[in-house]
Amino acid sequence: MKKIAVLLTVFLLLFTFNLFAQNRDLTVVAAENLGTQVNVGKQYALFIAIDAYRFWPALKKPVSDAKEIRDILKQDYFIDEIIELFDAKATRENIIRTFIELQSKLGVHDSLFIYYAGHGHYDKNSDAGFWIPADGGTDQVKQENWLTNSQIRGYISRFKAIHVFMVSDACFSGDILNTTRALPPQIDNAYYRKAYALTSRQVLTSGSSETVPDQSEFSAALINCLRKNSAPLLDPFVIYTDVRLSVKRTTPLYGTLTAASHQDGATFLFFRRQTAQPAAAAQPARTVSTTVGSITITSDIAGIIMIDGEATGTRIKAGGTVTIANVSTGATEVAVKGDDGKIVKAAQTVMVQQGQTVSAAIKASAQTPAAATQPPQTPQQPVPAAATQPQPTPTPPPASANMVRINGGTFTMGGPAAEWDRDMYVQHQVTVSSFYMGKYEVTQKEYREIMGTNPSKFKGDNLPVEMVSWFDAVEYCNKRSQKEGLTPAYTISGTGDNRTVTWNRNANGYRLPTEAEWEYACRAGTTTAYNTGATISNNTGWYYMNSNNKTHPVGQKPLNPWGLYDMHGNVLEWCWDWYGSYSSDAQTDPVGAASGSYRVLRGGSWSLGAFFARSFHRDYNDPTIQSNEYSVGVFGFRLVRP
């Protein structure tokens, strides 16, 4: 895992079992192994897993690992209720709200299993560890929307549930517990009977105060342990004993939260369905490979994607397209297990190559025609413009090389109500005037010719310039305008962080696009999440799953319907606007908030997931910075002229 990528994983599994009412099978298992007088209560399952962050680098595995564990537990163990906070739902507010609701909901005989997956951080100045929710900021002083491990312990201590077990596959996750390596007494039914009657608060982590890999040995070992177990009862220490033998690159820890009312000798228990057969022999744990690629799968049928006979936990819709990352290289069998239980394989195996994405198609059988389903949209089939959003008509050639004329019009700006952070995306009608926009992101060659320097992390004349602050971009606009005999658009006063910039809207020089101009040009008459359709594909832009962790020369992906390249991904692009909440009122040529602390960035980047490359997605950052610890080689820009 990169130094900038900090992974924290804790899955909150809440099992709902009522011994004396609803679930006789569990009653029998508990009675046979613990005694007839034990009260098993309810068991709940909450999953918190984050791949896509607003500000931190995207991760590849947390959500897929969480779903795989969830599916194993649903099939092979007794589970009544599952609560899921994945990706955009895993905000600080939602996590806290869930904890508070559980404090009221859990009964004194209930059990709670916690598994969280996402970024974690350790602040050496305060000796404190943190969860980083999906909306967590990157400023280490403000620590915006971070959750401290001490807060997490505090919430857990207030749960009325008798048993809580938390699993954390995370960087610096060991900070959350009081570790112990002491062996329990002989593990038998008498031990379980006594231990289950006491209050338990147990934690299993993938490492101590250390970083852990994005491709997790720990999660693979945990998945294998849950699958192969054949015993009716499974407790955290047995899991730890099994998992630690399979993890080589970190040091798994097992411990208790003594400050949260853990009693010595107490334990949480998983109860296995006795009709379920252990799957270890047929489905060994996936090995973690450093040689991996991706497979983009299209399917005529809906179901769970299977790779080499193993369910991934990822669901695909009929007529949908899904990309599965971190697939070991070599000949690979791809299949979909339909809702009817039938497995449909691709016509032939695909050859996965390191760092590349290959395609596989699942075709419905003759008995399951797929004519009614619509094929996934491709970049060669742009979504037609809505009646209120006509595409621009042809105009005279642009005034500058590599610039495209964008004719003005009216469109709906922002995302649908279903999107998270509603205040960021609230839809509203916007009219923009005509303008020219750079066909490409500003390249390093162009930047060096004007500024005399090249600050970029990834070097190459035709690569987009990055490691530029908002102020750097503004200065470039002015200097290029002066060199070409145009009137600079900006007046810059002051020095350093105290600089102020005013915009002369009558000037004919180069400038940054407004946020409204950027989204209007990116959408190019479309109304979907991407200008190529509802989902992103390998042929849409450079993002985390296909970028090989670097920028790429401008113009390699297909242009959008209005002739612009790289509007989805490659580098984030600075806009003129201060970041602020949208108004729901119709507007003409809006320029954003009157003031603020952050400037808007648009378009996603090579280091972020596809979620961040949507046409309407908003990012923002301090206008004075070129990068920070978690955003290196990410900030770039493109030009606009009247």
FENCORUR-V931907 format. One record per pair of residues at least 24 apart in sequence whose ideal C-beta (glycine too) atoms are under 8 Angstrom apart, sorted by the first residue. I is the first residue (numbers start at 1). J is the second residue. D is the distance in whole Angstrom. If there is no record, write none. Layout:
# FENCORUR-V931907
[[I/J/D] [I/J/D]]
This chain:
# FENCORUR-V931907
[[1/171/7] [1/211/6] [1/212/6] [1/213/5] [1/214/5] [2/57/7] [2/214/8] [2/549/8] [3/211/7] [4/57/6] [4/629/6] [4/630/5] [4/632/7] [5/56/8] [5/57/5] [5/59/7] [5/119/7] [5/211/8] [5/214/6] [6/56/8] [6/119/5] [6/120/5] [6/121/5] [6/132/7] [6/170/8] [6/171/4] [6/172/7] [6/211/6] [7/59/6] [7/62/7] [7/117/7] [7/118/7] [7/119/6] [7/120/6] [7/169/7] [7/170/5] [7/171/5] [7/211/8] [7/212/6] [7/213/8] [7/214/6] [7/216/8] [8/116/6] [8/117/7] [8/118/5] [8/119/6] [8/120/3] [8/121/8] [8/130/8] [8/131/5] [8/132/7] [8/168/7] [8/169/8] [8/170/3] [8/171/6] [8/172/7] [8/173/6] [9/49/7] [9/62/6] [9/65/7] [9/115/7] [9/116/6] [9/117/3] [9/118/7] [9/167/7] [9/168/6] [9/169/3] [9/170/5] [9/173/7] [9/206/7] [9/216/7] [9/218/8] [9/219/7] [10/48/7] [10/114/5] [10/115/6] [10/116/2] [10/117/7] [10/131/7] [10/166/5] [10/167/6] [10/168/4] [10/169/8] [10/170/7] [10/173/7] [11/46/8] [11/47/5] [11/48/7] [11/49/7] [11/66/6] [11/69/6] [11/70/8] [11/113/7] [11/114/6] [11/115/1] [11/116/6] [11/117/6] [11/167/6] [12/45/7] [12/46/3] [12/47/6] [12/48/6] [12/83/7] [12/98/8] [12/112/7] [12/113/7] [12/114/4] [12/115/6] [12/116/7] [12/166/7] [13/44/7] [13/45/4] [13/46/7] [13/47/7] [13/69/8] [13/70/8] [13/73/6] [13/79/8] [13/82/7] [13/112/8] [13/113/3] [13/114/7] [13/115/6] [14/43/7] [14/44/2] [14/45/4] [14/46/5] [14/81/6] [14/82/7] [14/83/6] [14/102/7] [14/106/8] [14/111/8] [14/112/5] [14/113/7] [15/42/7] [15/43/2] [15/44/6] [15/45/6] [15/73/8] [15/77/8] [15/78/6] [15/79/5] [15/80/6] [15/81/8] [15/111/6] [15/112/8] [15/113/7] [15/270/8] [16/42/4] [16/43/5] [16/44/5] [16/79/7] [16/80/3] [16/81/4] [16/110/8] [17/41/7] [17/42/6] [17/43/5] [17/78/5] [17/80/6] [17/111/8] [17/271/7] [18/42/6] [18/80/8] [22/80/8] [23/78/7] [23/80/7] [25/78/7] [25/273/7] [25/274/8] [26/78/5] [26/271/6] [29/78/8] [29/232/5] [29/233/8] [29/271/5] [29/272/8] [29/274/7] [30/271/7] [32/232/7] [33/189/5] [33/192/6] [33/193/8] [33/232/5] [33/233/5] [34/189/7] [34/192/6] [34/193/5] [34/196/6] [34/233/8] [35/193/5] [38/193/7] [38/196/6] [38/197/7] [39/109/5] [40/109/7] [40/111/8] [40/271/8] [41/107/6] [41/108/7] [41/109/3] [41/110/4] [41/111/7] [41/161/8] [41/162/7] [42/80/7] [42/81/8] [42/106/8] [42/107/6] [42/109/7] [42/110/4] [42/111/8] [43/78/7] [43/79/7] [43/80/7] [43/110/7] [43/111/4] [43/112/8] [43/113/8] [44/80/8] [44/81/5] [44/82/8] [44/83/7] [44/102/7] [44/105/8] [44/106/7] [44/110/7] [44/111/8] [44/112/6] [45/70/7] [45/73/7] [45/79/6] [45/81/7] [45/82/4] [45/83/7] [45/113/6] [46/82/7] [46/83/4] [46/84/7] [46/85/7] [46/98/6] [46/102/7] [46/112/8] [46/114/7] [47/82/7] [47/83/7] [47/84/5] [47/85/7] [47/86/7] [47/115/6] [48/85/5] [48/86/8] [48/90/5] [48/95/6] [48/115/8] [48/116/4] [48/117/7] [48/118/7] [49/85/8] [49/86/5] [49/87/8] [49/90/7] [49/115/8] [49/116/7] [49/117/4] [49/118/7] [50/86/7] [50/87/6] [50/90/5] [50/117/7] [50/118/4] [50/119/7] [50/133/7] [50/134/5] [51/87/6] [51/609/6] [52/87/5] [52/88/7] [52/134/7] [52/608/8] [52/609/4] [52/610/8] [52/611/4] [52/612/7] [53/118/8] [53/119/7] [53/132/7] [53/134/6] [53/136/7] [53/608/8] [53/609/8] [54/134/6] [54/135/6] [54/136/8] [54/612/7] [54/619/7] [55/136/7] [55/137/6] [55/138/5] [55/619/7] [55/621/8] [55/630/7] [55/631/7] [56/119/5] [56/132/6] [56/136/7] [56/138/6] [56/630/5] [57/544/8] [57/607/5] [57/608/7] [57/630/6] [57/631/8] [58/544/4] [58/607/7] [58/608/5] [58/609/4] [58/611/8] [58/612/8] [59/117/8] [59/118/7] [59/119/7] [59/214/6] [60/214/6] [60/215/7] [60/325/5] [60/326/6] [60/544/8] [60/545/8] [61/117/8] [61/214/6] [61/215/6] [61/216/6] [61/219/7] [61/326/6] [62/117/3] [62/118/6] [62/169/8] [63/87/6] [63/117/7] [64/312/6] [64/313/6] [64/314/6] [65/117/6] [65/169/7] [65/216/7] [65/219/4] [65/223/7] [66/115/7] [66/117/5] [67/313/3] [67/314/7] [68/223/6] [68/311/7] [68/312/7] [68/313/4] [69/115/7] [69/219/8] [69/222/7] [69/223/6] [69/226/7] [70/313/7] [71/304/8] [71/311/7] [71/313/5] [72/223/7] [72/226/5] [72/227/6] [73/226/7] [73/270/8] [75/276/7] [76/226/7] [76/227/7] [76/272/6] [76/273/6] [76/276/4] [76/279/8] [77/226/8] [77/270/5] [77/271/6] [77/272/5] [77/273/6] [77/276/8] [78/271/5] [78/272/8] [78/273/6] [87/134/6] [87/611/7] [88/134/6] [88/419/8] [88/420/4] [88/421/8] [88/611/7] [89/134/8] [89/420/7] [90/118/7] [90/133/6] [90/134/5] [91/133/5] [91/134/5] [91/135/5] [91/145/7] [91/420/7] [91/421/8] [92/133/4] [92/135/6] [92/136/7] [92/145/4] [92/146/7] [92/147/6] [94/133/8] [95/131/8] [95/133/6] [95/147/7] [96/147/8] [96/155/8] [99/155/4] [100/155/8] [102/159/6] [103/155/7] [103/158/5] [103/159/6] [103/160/7] [106/159/5] [106/160/5] [106/161/4] [107/160/6] [107/161/7] [108/160/5] [108/161/7] [108/162/6] [109/162/6] [110/160/8] [110/161/4] [110/162/7] [110/163/8] [111/161/6] [111/162/7] [111/163/4] [111/164/8] [111/165/8] [111/268/6] [111/269/7] [112/159/6] [112/161/5] [112/163/7] [112/164/5] [112/165/7] [113/164/8] [113/165/5] [113/166/8] [113/167/7] [113/268/7] [113/270/8] [114/156/8] [114/164/7] [114/165/7] [114/166/4] [114/167/7] [115/166/7] [115/167/4] [115/168/8] [115/169/8] [116/166/8] [116/167/8] [116/168/6] [116/170/7] [117/169/6] [117/170/8] [117/219/8] [118/170/8] [119/171/8] [120/168/8] [120/170/4] [120/171/5] [120/172/5] [120/173/6] [121/146/7] [121/171/8] [121/172/7] [122/171/7] [122/172/4] [122/175/6] [122/209/6] [128/175/7] [129/172/5] [129/173/7] [129/175/3] [129/176/6] [129/209/8] [134/420/8] [135/421/7] [138/628/5] [138/629/7] [138/630/5] [138/631/7] [139/628/8] [140/629/8] [149/175/5] [149/176/4] [152/176/7] [153/257/6] [153/259/6] [153/260/6] [156/201/6] [156/257/6] [156/260/5] [157/201/8] [157/257/7] [157/259/7] [157/260/4] [157/261/6] [162/198/8] [162/199/5] [162/200/7] [163/196/8] [163/199/8] [163/200/5] [163/266/8] [163/267/8] [163/268/4] [163/269/7] [164/200/7] [164/201/5] [164/202/7] [164/257/8] [164/260/8] [164/268/7] [165/200/7] [165/202/5] [165/203/8] [165/204/8] [165/236/5] [165/268/4] [166/202/7] [166/203/5] [166/204/7] [167/203/8] [167/204/5] [167/205/8] [167/222/7] [168/203/7] [168/204/7] [168/205/4] [168/206/7] [169/205/8] [169/206/4] [169/212/7] [169/216/5] [169/218/5] [169/219/5] [169/222/8] [170/205/7] [170/206/6] [170/207/7] [170/212/6] [171/207/7] [171/210/7] [171/211/4] [171/212/5] [172/207/8] [172/209/5] [172/210/7] [172/211/7] [173/205/4] [173/206/6] [173/207/6] [173/212/8] [174/205/5] [174/207/6] [174/208/4] [174/209/5] [174/210/8] [174/253/5] [175/209/6] [176/203/6] [176/205/7] [176/257/8] [177/203/4] [177/205/7] [177/253/7] [177/255/4] [177/256/7] [177/257/6] [178/255/5] [178/256/6] [178/257/7] [178/258/5] [178/259/8] [179/208/8] [179/253/5] [179/254/7] [179/255/4] [180/254/7] [180/255/5] [180/256/6] [181/254/7] [184/237/6] [184/265/8] [184/267/8] [187/235/8] [187/237/8] [187/238/7] [189/233/8] [192/233/6] [192/235/7] [192/267/7] [192/269/7] [194/265/7] [195/235/7] [195/265/6] [195/266/5] [195/267/4] [196/266/8] [196/267/6] [196/269/6] [198/263/4] [198/264/8] [198/265/6] [198/266/3] [198/267/8] [199/261/5] [199/262/7] [199/263/5] [199/266/6] [200/256/8] [200/262/6] [200/263/7] [200/266/4] [200/267/5] [200/268/5] [201/256/6] [201/257/4] [201/258/8] [201/260/4] [201/261/6] [201/262/4] [202/236/5] [202/254/7] [202/255/7] [202/256/6] [202/257/8] [202/262/7] [202/267/7] [202/268/6] [203/253/8] [203/254/7] [203/255/5] [203/256/7] [203/257/6] [204/236/6] [204/239/6] [204/240/5] [204/243/7] [204/252/7] [204/253/7] [204/254/5] [205/252/6] [205/253/5] [205/254/8] [205/255/8] [206/247/7] [206/250/6] [206/252/6] [207/250/4] [207/251/6] [207/252/7] [207/253/7] [208/250/8] [208/251/5] [208/253/6] [210/250/6] [210/251/7] [212/249/8] [212/250/5] [213/249/6] [213/250/8] [213/288/7] [215/288/5] [215/289/8] [215/290/8] [215/292/7] [215/326/6] [216/288/7] [217/246/7] [217/247/5] [217/248/7] [217/249/6] [217/250/7] [217/288/5] [218/243/7] [218/247/5] [218/250/7] [218/252/6] [220/246/7] [220/285/5] [220/286/5] [220/287/7] [220/288/6] [221/246/4] [221/247/6] [221/285/6] [223/285/6] [223/286/7] [224/280/7] [224/284/7] [224/285/3] [226/270/8] [227/278/7] [227/279/4] [227/280/6] [227/283/6] [227/285/7] [228/278/5] [228/279/7] [228/280/3] [228/281/8] [229/272/6] [229/278/6] [230/272/8] [230/278/4] [231/272/7] [232/271/7] [232/272/5] [232/274/6] [233/269/5] [233/270/7] [233/271/7] [233/272/7] [234/269/7] [234/270/4] [234/272/7] [235/267/5] [235/268/6] [235/269/5] [235/270/8] [236/267/7] [236/268/6] [237/267/7] [246/285/7] [283/309/7] [283/310/6] [286/310/7] [286/328/8] [287/328/7] [289/326/8] [289/328/4] [289/329/7] [291/328/7] [291/329/5] [291/354/5] [292/325/7] [292/326/5] [292/327/6] [292/328/6] [292/329/7] [292/352/8] [292/354/7] [292/355/8] [293/327/6] [293/329/6] [293/352/4] [293/353/5] [293/354/6] [293/355/6] [293/356/5] [293/357/7] [293/358/7] [294/323/6] [294/324/6] [294/325/5] [294/326/8] [294/327/6] [294/352/8] [294/356/7] [294/357/4] [294/358/8] [294/538/8] [294/545/6] [294/546/7] [295/323/7] [295/324/5] [295/327/6] [295/332/7] [295/334/6] [295/350/6] [295/352/6] [295/357/7] [295/358/6] [295/359/7] [295/360/6] [296/321/6] [296/322/8] [296/323/5] [296/357/6] [296/358/7] [296/359/5] [296/360/7] [296/537/7] [296/538/6] [297/321/7] [297/322/5] [297/323/7] [297/324/7] [297/334/6] [297/336/8] [297/359/8] [297/360/5] [297/361/8] [297/362/7] [298/359/7] [298/360/8] [298/361/5] [298/362/7] [298/375/8] [298/376/6] [299/336/5] [299/361/8] [299/362/4] [300/362/6] [300/363/6] [300/364/4] [300/368/8] [300/370/3] [300/373/6] [301/336/6] [301/338/5] [301/344/6] [301/362/6] [301/364/5] [301/368/6] [301/370/7] [302/336/8] [302/338/7] [302/339/6] [303/336/4] [303/337/5] [303/338/4] [303/339/6] [303/344/8] [304/336/7] [304/337/5] [305/334/7] [305/335/8] [305/336/6] [306/334/7] [306/335/4] [306/336/7] [306/337/6] [306/343/7] [307/332/6] [307/333/7] [307/334/6] [308/332/6] [308/333/5] [309/333/7] [309/335/8] [311/337/7] [318/370/7] [318/373/5] [319/370/7] [319/373/4] [319/374/5] [319/375/6] [319/376/6] [320/376/6] [320/535/8] [321/376/4] [321/535/6] [321/537/6] [323/357/7] [323/537/8] [323/538/7] [323/545/6] [323/546/8] [325/545/5] [327/352/5] [328/352/7] [329/353/6] [329/354/5] [334/360/4] [334/362/7] [335/362/7] [336/362/5] [338/368/8] [344/368/8] [355/548/5] [357/538/5] [357/545/7] [357/546/5] [376/533/7] [376/535/7] [376/537/8] [377/528/8] [377/532/7] [377/533/3] [377/534/7] [377/535/8] [378/532/7] [378/533/8] [378/537/7] [378/539/7] [379/532/4] [379/537/7] [379/539/5] [379/540/6] [379/557/8] [379/558/5] [380/558/7] [381/533/8] [382/524/7] [382/525/8] [382/526/6] [382/531/7] [382/532/7] [382/560/8] [382/561/5] [383/525/8] [383/526/4] [383/527/7] [383/528/5] [383/531/8] [383/532/8] [383/533/6] [384/525/8] [385/525/3] [385/526/7] [385/527/8] [386/412/8] [386/525/8] [386/527/5] [388/412/8] [389/523/8] [389/525/5] [389/527/7] [390/525/7] [391/524/7] [391/525/4] [391/561/7] [391/562/7] [392/434/8] [392/562/6] [395/434/8] [398/436/5] [399/436/6] [399/641/7] [400/436/7] [400/484/8] [400/641/6] [402/438/6] [402/439/5] [402/440/6] [403/436/4] [403/437/7] [403/438/6] [403/439/6] [403/639/7] [403/641/7] [404/436/7] [404/437/6] [404/438/8] [404/439/5] [404/562/7] [404/563/4] [404/564/6] [405/434/7] [405/436/6] [406/434/6] [406/435/6] [406/436/7] [406/437/5] [406/517/8] [406/520/7] [406/521/5] [406/562/6] [407/434/5] [408/432/5] [408/433/4] [408/434/4] [408/435/8] [409/520/7] [411/519/8] [411/520/6] [411/523/6] [411/525/8] [412/527/7] [413/516/6] [413/519/6] [413/520/7] [413/582/8] [413/616/7] [414/582/6] [414/616/5] [415/529/8] [415/614/7] [415/616/4] [415/617/8] [419/616/8] [423/581/5] [423/582/7] [424/581/8] [424/582/7] [424/618/5] [425/582/7] [425/616/6] [425/617/8] [425/618/7] [426/581/8] [426/582/5] [426/584/6] [427/584/8] [428/582/6] [428/583/6] [428/584/5] [428/585/6] [428/586/7] [428/587/7] [429/586/4] [429/587/7] [430/516/5] [430/520/7] [430/586/7] [430/587/5] [430/588/7] [430/590/6] [431/586/8] [431/587/7] [431/588/4] [431/589/7] [432/514/8] [432/516/6] [432/517/6] [432/520/5] [432/588/8] [432/589/6] [433/589/6] [435/513/8] [435/517/6] [435/640/6] [435/641/7] [435/642/6] [436/640/7] [436/641/4] [436/642/7] [437/513/6] [437/517/7] [437/521/5] [437/564/6] [437/638/7] [437/639/7] [437/640/5] [438/638/4] [438/639/4] [438/640/7] [439/555/8] [439/559/8] [439/563/6] [439/564/6] [439/565/6] [440/464/8] [440/554/4] [440/555/6] [440/565/5] [440/566/7] [440/638/7] [441/465/8] [441/554/5] [441/565/8] [441/566/6] [441/570/6] [441/571/6] [441/573/7] [441/636/5] [441/637/7] [441/638/5] [442/473/8] [442/476/7] [442/636/7] [442/637/6] [442/638/6] [442/639/6] [443/554/6] [447/476/6] [450/476/6] [450/479/5] [450/480/5] [450/483/7] [451/475/7] [451/476/6] [451/479/7] [455/626/6] [456/551/8] [456/633/7] [457/627/8] [457/632/6] [457/633/3] [458/550/5] [458/551/5] [458/633/6] [460/553/7] [462/553/4] [462/554/6] [463/551/5] [463/552/7] [463/553/6] [463/554/7] [464/551/6] [464/554/6] [464/566/7] [464/570/6] [464/571/5] [464/636/5] [465/636/6] [465/637/8] [466/551/6] [466/571/5] [466/633/5] [466/634/6] [466/635/6] [466/636/5] [467/626/5] [467/627/5] [467/632/7] [467/633/6] [467/635/7] [468/574/8] [468/626/6] [468/635/6] [468/636/6] [468/637/7] [469/623/6] [469/624/6] [469/625/6] [469/626/5] [469/635/7] [470/512/8] [470/574/5] [470/599/5] [470/621/8] [470/623/3] [470/624/8] [471/499/6] [471/501/8] [471/623/6] [471/624/6] [472/626/7] [473/512/6] [473/574/5] [473/637/4] [474/501/6] [474/512/7] [476/510/8] [476/637/8] [477/509/7] [477/510/4] [477/511/5] [477/512/7] [477/639/7] [478/509/7] [478/510/8] [480/509/8] [480/510/5] [480/639/8] [481/507/8] [481/509/3] [481/510/5] [482/509/8] [486/510/7] [486/641/8] [496/624/8] [497/624/5] [503/576/7] [503/591/8] [507/642/8] [508/641/7] [508/642/6] [509/641/7] [510/639/5] [510/640/7] [510/641/6] [511/576/7] [511/639/7] [511/640/5] [511/641/7] [512/574/6] [512/575/6] [512/576/5] [512/637/6] [512/639/8] [512/640/7] [513/573/8] [513/575/6] [513/576/7] [513/638/7] [513/640/4] [514/575/6] [514/576/5] [514/577/6] [514/589/7] [514/590/7] [514/591/5] [514/592/7] [515/575/5] [515/576/7] [515/577/4] [515/590/8] [515/592/6] [515/600/5] [515/602/7] [515/618/7] [516/587/8] [516/589/7] [516/590/5] [517/640/6] [518/573/7] [518/575/5] [518/602/5] [518/603/8] [519/602/7] [519/615/6] [519/616/6] [521/562/6] [521/564/6] [521/567/7] [522/560/7] [522/564/7] [522/567/4] [522/568/8] [522/602/7] [522/603/7] [522/615/5] [523/615/5] [524/560/5] [524/561/4] [524/562/4] [524/564/7] [525/561/6] [525/562/7] [526/561/7] [526/615/7] [528/615/8] [529/614/5] [529/615/7] [529/616/8] [530/568/6] [530/613/7] [530/614/6] [530/615/6] [531/560/5] [531/561/7] [531/567/7] [531/568/7] [531/615/6] [532/558/8] [532/560/8] [532/568/8] [535/610/8] [536/568/7] [536/610/4] [536/613/6] [540/568/5] [540/569/8] [540/613/8] [541/566/6] [541/567/7] [541/568/3] [541/569/3] [541/570/7] [541/604/7] [541/613/6] [542/566/7] [542/569/4] [542/570/5] [542/605/8] [542/606/5] [543/568/7] [543/569/4] [543/604/6] [543/605/7] [543/606/7] [543/608/6] [543/609/6] [543/610/5] [543/612/8] [543/613/5] [544/606/7] [544/607/6] [544/608/6] [544/609/5] [544/610/8] [545/609/7] [545/610/7] [547/606/4] [547/607/7] [549/606/7] [549/607/7] [550/606/6] [550/633/8] [551/606/5] [551/633/7] [552/606/7] [566/603/8] [567/603/6] [567/615/8] [568/603/7] [568/604/6] [568/613/4] [568/615/8] [569/603/7] [569/604/5] [569/605/6] [569/606/6] [569/608/8] [569/613/5] [570/603/8] [570/605/7] [570/606/6] [570/636/8] [571/603/8] [571/605/5] [571/606/7] [571/633/8] [571/634/6] [571/635/7] [571/636/3] [572/601/4] [572/602/7] [572/603/6] [572/604/7] [572/605/5] [572/608/8] [572/619/6] [572/634/5] [572/635/6] [572/636/7] [573/601/6] [573/602/5] [573/603/5] [573/636/6] [573/637/5] [573/638/6] [574/599/6] [574/600/8] [574/601/6] [574/623/8] [574/635/7] [574/636/8] [574/637/4] [575/599/7] [575/600/4] [575/601/7] [575/602/6] [576/600/8] [579/618/7] [579/620/4] [597/622/7] [598/622/6] [598/623/7] [599/623/4] [601/635/7] [605/634/5] [606/633/8] [606/634/8] [607/631/7] [607/633/7] [607/634/6] [608/634/8]]
